[in-house]
C-alpha cells in the first residue's frame, strides 16, 4: 500500500514549522477558511509532482519574510520506506531529493509516489477551455511516464523560444533561419506528447464511462475523444510514425505563423471532446451532468493510476464535498476506499461516516 506516514514543513506558505503523522486510511483536515488546509495538500502534491497546483512560482510557496522553505515526508510504498524532500530557495535552485539522493530535474523526481488531486475547480473540467483539460492530462502522465515529463519540459521550452523568434523576426529577419531547427525539435517532442495523450484518453474514456454509468443509474453515456493536430491519422501510433505528419502540418502553416506571430501547429492546442448521450457536454449538459462527468473523470484517473502501478495513489480532496449535493457526496465517498485519502473541509459535523481514519484541525498554520 502507498501512503504518507508523516509530513514536515518549514516556512512553507503560512506554516512556520509543522510536523504531523498520518494514518494509512482517511485523513480529514478541517478548519476555517485561510487557515492552511489547502496549503497542506499543496505540499503533498508538490512532493509527488515537483510543482504546485496553485502557482507557477516556487517563490510564492516560501513564507513571507523568509528566504527558504522545506517540505519532507516519510512514505511507504509496498514494503519499502522512502524519504522525500524538497528545499526551496529564493536565491538558488531548488533541491529535490529521494532517499538523500539529489534529483536534477522534475522528471527524475516526480512519480516516486503518485497523487490525484480533486478540487472545486475540477468540477469545471468539462465546461472550461482546452488548457484545463491539457493540464489534467499532463499531471497524470508526468507521474507515470518519465519520458512524457521530459518531452513536455522540452516542448514547453522550445515553444517559448519559437514564440520569441516569431515576435522578433519583423525587426530581425535573420532569426527565421533558426525556425527550421526549432520546428523539427518541437515536432519530435510533440510526437511523444501526442502518443501518450492518445493512449491515456482511450483508457480514460473506457474507465470514466463505466463510473458515469453507475453514477447516473445507466441513463447516461459518457464518451471522451482526444483531439489533436488534424494531419495525424493515428495519434496512438509510435512517435516516429507521428513525426512526419506534424512536420507536414508545420510546413502548411509556416507563412501564417510568421504573419500572425504565433505558433499555430502542435499539441499545445490539444483538447478532450466530452459528450453525454452523444451531445457535446460543454454546450448542452446541465450543471449536474457536467459535475457528474467531471467526478467520473477524476475517479477514473485514480483507477488508472492503480491499474498502472498496482497501488492506489494518494487521493487529495480539497474542499470538494461541500460543492456537491448529498447524492454526489455519497457516490464519491463510496468510491474512495482502498487507499490513503486526505479530505479538507470547513466543518467536522458530517465526519462520523468517515472515521475509519483520523481527524486534524488546522488553525493559523498549526495542525492539531
N, C-alpha and C positions, 0 to 999 in steps of 0.2 A: 504494500500500500504506500502511496505517496502522500506525505503530509509534513507540514512545518511544525517542528517541535517548539521552536522559540523564535523571537524576533527582537533585535536590539536596534534602537535608533539613537542617533546623536546629532543634534542640531538639524534635524530633518523637518521641514515645514514648521509647525508650531510645537514640535517635540524637542525640548531641550535635551532630555536624556530619558530613555524608556527601555525597559526590559520586561518582556512578558512571555509566558509559556502558553501553548495552545493544546487542545485535545484533538485527536485524530478525526472526530466526527464534526458536528455542527458547532460553530463558534458564533454566538450572537453578540454583536457590538452595538450598544445603544447609547444615546446621549442627545443633547440638544444640538441644533444646527451650529456649524462653525466651531465645533469643539475638537475636531481632529479624527472623526470616524473615517472619512474618505481618505485622509492622509495615510492612515494605517494600511488601507487596501492598496493605495498608490505605491507604498514602499514594497509590499509583497509583489505587486505587479512588476515593479522595476527590477526586482531580483530575478524574475523569470524572463524578462524581455529586454533588459538593458535600456529601457526607455519608459517615460511616463505616459499615461493615457490622457493627461490633462494639459501638458505643456511640452513644447519642443526644446525649451531652455532648461538645462540642468541647474543653472544659477538660481532659478525660481524655487528649486527644491531646498536650497540652503537657507536656514533660518535667518531672518533679518538681523543684520549686525554681525553675522559670523562669516568666516572665510571658508570653512569646510563643513562637510556633513558625512555621516556614516550610516550605512544600513548593513545588517548582518543577520544571518539565520542559520540554525541547525535544521537540516532537512533529512527525513528518512525516505528512502526510495527502495522498496523491497526490503532486503536485509542489510542495506548499506546506509551509512550516515555521511552526509555531505555538509561542509561548512562553506557557505557562500557569502561573499562580502563585496560591498561597493564603497569606494571613497570618492566623494565629490569635492571639487575644489574650484574656487573662483579664479585662482591664479595658475592652475596647472591642469594637465589632462586627468581625467577620472581614472581610478584604479579599480579594475574588475578582477576578482579572484575566486577560484573554486578550489577548495581544499588547500589554500595557501599558494596556489599556482596562478600567476597573473595570466589573464586572457587579453590579447592585444586588441581584439575587435568585438563588437556586439555580436557578430555572427558566431564567434568562438564561445562567447559567454552564454548567450541565450539558449534556452532549451534544456539546461541541466534539470530543471523541473518546469512543469507547464501549468499555466493558469488560464482560466476562462473568466473574463470579466463581463458582468451584466449590470449595466447602469440605466437610469431612466432615459438617457439619450439613445440607447439601443432600441427603445420602443419606437423610434422614428427611423429605424434602419430601412424600412420599406419605402417611406414617403420622401426621405431626404435625397440629395443629389448623389451622383455616382461616386464621388470621393469618399463618402461614408462607407459604401459597400466595398470599395477597393481597400480601405483601411481594415475592414472586417476580414477580408481575405489575407491581407499582409500579416496581421497579428497572428493568425492561425499558422500560416505556412512558415513564418520566420522561426517559430518554436519547434517545428517538426522536421524542417528541411534546411540544414545549414547552407546548402548550395543556393537555395532560394534567397536566404538572407543576404548572402554575398552578392548575388545578382541584383537584388533590389537596391543595396547600397551603391553598387557600381552604376546602375541605371539612373538613380537619383542624382549622383554626382555628374555624370555625363549630360544628363538632361539640363541641369543648371548651367553647365558650360555652353551647351548648344544655344540656350536661350540668350546668353550674353553675346554670343557670336552674332546671332540674328539681330539683336537690338543694336549692335555697334557696327554692323557691316556697312551701313549707309555712309558713315564717316571714315571707316577703314575697310574698303572693299577687299583688301588682301586677306582678311580673316576668312573669306569664303573658301580659300584654298584648303583650310583645315576641316571644312564641313564633311567631306567625303569620309575621312577617318573617323570622325565622331559618329556619323551615321552608321558605319559598319559596326563599331563597338556598341552603339546603342541597340542595334538590331540583334547582336549576339546576346547581350544581357536580356533584352526584351523577349527573345525567343524562349529563354529559360522561364521567365515570369509567366508567359502565356501557357506553356506546357503544364506547369504545376497548378496554375489557377484553373485550367480546364479540368484537370483530374479532380481537384478539390470540389469544384462546382457540381460535377456529376455525382460524387458521393454525398455532398450536402443536399442536393435535390432529393435523392432517394431517402435519406435519413429523415430530413425535415418533413417530407411528405407523409411519412408514417406517423410522426409525432403530431402533425397538424390534423391528420385524420382522426386520431384518438381524441384530440382536443375538441374538435367540432362534432364528435359523435358520428363521424363518417359522412357528414353532409357537405363537406368542402374538400376540394382537391387543390393542393398547393404544388406549383411547379416552379423550378428555378433554372434559368438558362444563362450561360456565360456569353457575353457579347464582347468581342474584341475586334482587331483590325480585319476589315471585311475581305481582304485578299487572302487571308489564311483559311484554307479549306478544312483543315483538321487541327484545331487548337491543341488537341491532346497528343499530337504527333511528337516525335523527338525534336528537341530544339534545332538540330542541324537540318531537319526537314522543314521547319517553320521559317528558318532564316531567309531563304531566297524570296519568300512571299512578302516578308517585311521589307526587304530591300526594294522589291518591286513597288510597294506602296509608298515608300520614301521617295523613290525616283519620280513617281507620278505627282507628288506634292511639292517637289523641290522649289519650283518657281513661286507657288502660293505661299510657302513658308517664308521666303525672302520678302515677298510683298507685304505679308501680314505681320512679319517679325515675330512669329510664334511657331512652336513645334506642333505640327498637325498630325503627325504619324507616330503611332506607338502605343504600348499598353498603358500609358498614363491616362488614357481615355476609356479604359475598360469599364464594364459595368456588369451587374447581375440583373436580369429581367425576371421579375417575380409576378406570377399570375395566380389568381384564385378563381377556380371554376372557369378557366380559360380566358379570363379578362385581366388586363394589366392592373395589378393591385395599387400601383401608385396613383392611378387615375380614378378607379372605380370602387376600391374597397372602403368599407366603413372604418371608423376608428377602431372598433372592436376587432374587426377582421385583420387590420394591419398589426395590431398588438399581438394577436394570436399568431400571425405569420412570423413576426419578429421573435416572439418567445420560442416558436418551433425552431427557428434558425439557430438561436443561441443554445438551446438544449441539444440540438443536433451537433453543434460544434463540440460540445462536451463529449458526446458519444463517439465522434470521430477521433478525438484525442485518445479515448480509451481503446478504440479499435486499432489505432496505430501503435500505441506504446504499451498496451496491456494493463494500464493503470488509469483510473480517473484522474484528470488534472485537478488542481486546487481551484475550487469554484468561488468567485468573488461576486456576491450580490450586493451592490451598493444602493441601498435605499429603494430597491426596485419594487418590493412588495407593496409599499404604500401607494404606488402608482396603479396598482391592479385591483380589479373588483374581486370579491371573495372567491368566485368560481375559478378565476385565473390564478389567484394566490394558491388555492388548494392544488391545482394542477401542477404548478411549479414545485411546491413542497413535496408532492408525491414522486417527483422526478429527480430529486437531488440526493437520494440515498446512495450509499456505496462509495463515498469519497469524502475528503475534507472540504468543508464549506465555511465561508465567512459571510455572515449576513449583517448588514448595518441597518439600523432603523432609529427613529426618534423616540419610540416608546417601547417599554417592555411588557405591556399589558397583555399582548397576544402571544407571548413566548412560551407558554406552557406546553404547547404541542411540539415545540422544537427542542425541548430539553432532554435530548439524548446526548448533549454535549456540555458546553459551558457558556456562561453569560458574563460579559465585560461591560463596565460602564466607563465611558470616556468623558472627561471634563477638563477643559483648558489644557490639552496636551498631556493628560495623565490618564493612564489606564488602570482601572481597579477591578 
